[in-house]
Amino acid sequence: MINEWIREHRFNSWLTRRLICKDGFEMSVQASNVHYCSPRIDNATYSEIEVGYPSVIEEELLDYAEDRLRPTKTVYGYVPVELVEKIINKHGGIADD
């Protein structure tokens, strides 16, 4: 699910728009050669991606936080795709474009 969303919502080869869930939760979801993801290349199928600046604290992300003291003002590197999809589902899925 998230790999497809990233491919469909890129502004360019390395930047996607903010992901918004059906319950209003938002977060940045990025993956490219300049992000904390695996593989660290453009336009791939990713096993880990970079999440950033969630609209509310997500406890399950905290182990990946660059700055645990500012959980809604930081990035989360190498977050497993399965965990990102679990969080999206927890928030009702991705809102329609």
Sequence and secondary structure as in RCSB ss.txt:
>XXXX:A:sequence
MINEWIREHRFNSWLTRRLICKDGFEMSVQASNVHYCSPRIDNATYSEIEVGYPSVIEEELLDYAEDRLRPTKTV
YGYVPVELVEKIINKHGGIADD
>XXXX:A:secstr
 HHHHHHHTBSSSS B  EEBTTS EEEEE STTSS BS SSS   SEEEEE  SS  GGGGGGBS TTSTTSSE
EEEEEHHHHHHHHHHTTSB   
